[in-house]
Amino acid sequence: VALGKIGLPLAVQFASKGHEVVGADVNKRVVDQVNEGVEPFPGEYDLGPRLAEAVGAGRLRATTDTTAAVRECEAVVIVVPLFVDAAGVPDFAWMDSATEAVAAGLRPGTLVSYETTLPVGTTRERWAPMLEAGSGLTAGKDFHLVFSPERVLTGRVFADLRRYPKLVGGIGAASALAGVRFYEAVLDFDARDDLPRANGVWDLGSAEASEMAKLAETTYRDVNIGLANQFARFADRQGLDVVKVIEACNSQPYSHIHRPGIAVGGHCIPIYPQMYLWNDPEATVVREARRANAAMPAYAVEVLAAAYGDLEGANVLVLGAAYRGGVKETAFSGVFPLVASLREHGAVPLVSDPMYSEAELEAEGLTPHRGEAVTAAVIQADHAEYRTLAPADLPEVKVLLDGRRITDPTAWQGRHHITLGG
């Protein structure tokens, strides 16, 4: 249920193991493209040929009728997005609607698995009663219910499905067993001797433990990144190269600190810590880390202004609209607060991204760069195309702020080249 950038690769993976898969989505255009064997979005490695093969073999088809699809299936996997509002409160509207549609078609013996990251307790306290009310069945007795979080990044979903253990937590022992058996039948795993037990499907003992595991791993990253960003700000004041310091720290066993930057991690990073805070409002460390990370785009503009001078009226080129290099996705990208902060300083932000057309940038509310002269530039996304950026590419730029540390400072001798944290 939901053929987005995670759901569609999952459907293709399940079909590749010989199973008959039905993908459900409210977007008819996506459904039509899937039924034609055409990937509806670019950038996912190996998705195109694998999708075409699955559809051509008759193992995968798509529909807009979720309820009808559920009636046909022994297992239902839900990957509908869940966001939070400005106050950090989850907006369950889309997932509620999907759950009601699933409930209307639910049959005895079916497994329902939620993969969307959720606040702790949601599977048992929200979804189980809703599924029961809509189906007349009892969760854990008439049908199985588990939470099994996605642990993949867009662009490399198939590789990540093999690399990382699949976590499963049921609302009871029978549900957990059904979940484990299902995922063992649809996934393959790489051999890894660095894990405490064999790579594969891991039963965490309860839906709540599985929900907590996903929130913990993403929130830990956010806190780690927040620490790195605070190190970077201190290093800037001291004239130090924080990356060299972090590399020295990381040479110690069991130590890993992420590099600082305007935006790091996936688009989930700004969201999932807020879900954790919704469960645990006393988590002051998490709250402060989120605040520190959210402040980095504005801080980057302050650093730019300190080197450039008054930004009033200056054309500033923002390189990269995507939230991560090589991935065509702007959800929760640092480009939006970065552009807003530039405008607050009186600058004219112009955005360029090799993955987006001018029309697509305009649709995101951004002003595309159409060849106008620019005197300052900020690297917001770590696209591979920017790694070899040199003064000849931006002849009138006086200051380049590399917010992702991907360019060679030695290539910019004679110009202001700044990286956050040194």
Secondary structure as GFF3:
##gff-version 3
##sequence-region A 1 422
A	DSSP	alpha_helix	7	16	.	.	.	ID=ss1
A	DSSP	beta_strand	21	24	.	.	.	ID=ss2
A	DSSP	alpha_helix	28	35	.	.	.	ID=ss3
A	DSSP	alpha_helix	47	56	.	.	.	ID=ss4
A	DSSP	beta_strand	60	63	.	.	.	ID=ss5
A	DSSP	alpha_helix	66	72	.	.	.	ID=ss6
A	DSSP	beta_strand	75	78	.	.	.	ID=ss7
A	DSSP	beta_strand	83	84	.	.	.	ID=ss8
A	DSSP	beta_strand	90	91	.	.	.	ID=ss9
A	DSSP	alpha_helix	93	105	.	.	.	ID=ss10
A	DSSP	beta_strand	111	114	.	.	.	ID=ss11
A	DSSP	alpha_helix	122	122	.	.	.	ID=ss12
A	DSSP	pi_helix	123	127	.	.	.	ID=ss13
A	DSSP	alpha_helix	128	135	.	.	.	ID=ss14
A	DSSP	beta_strand	144	147	.	.	.	ID=ss15
A	DSSP	alpha_helix	157	163	.	.	.	ID=ss16
A	DSSP	beta_strand	166	170	.	.	.	ID=ss17
A	DSSP	alpha_helix	173	186	.	.	.	ID=ss18
A	DSSP	beta_strand	201	203	.	.	.	ID=ss19
A	DSSP	alpha_helix	207	238	.	.	.	ID=ss20
A	DSSP	alpha_helix	242	250	.	.	.	ID=ss21
A	DSSP	alpha_helix	272	279	.	.	.	ID=ss22
A	DSSP	alpha_helix	284	294	.	.	.	ID=ss23
A	DSSP	alpha_helix	296	308	.	.	.	ID=ss24
A	DSSP	beta_strand	315	319	.	.	.	ID=ss25
A	DSSP	alpha_helix	335	344	.	.	.	ID=ss26
A	DSSP	beta_strand	348	352	.	.	.	ID=ss27
A	DSSP	alpha_helix	358	363	.	.	.	ID=ss28
A	DSSP	beta_strand	376	379	.	.	.	ID=ss29
A	DSSP	three_ten_helix	384	386	.	.	.	ID=ss30
A	DSSP	three_ten_helix	391	393	.	.	.	ID=ss31
A	DSSP	beta_strand	399	402	.	.	.	ID=ss32
A	DSSP	three_ten_helix	409	412	.	.	.	ID=ss33
A	DSSP	beta_strand	416	419	.	.	.	ID=ss34
###
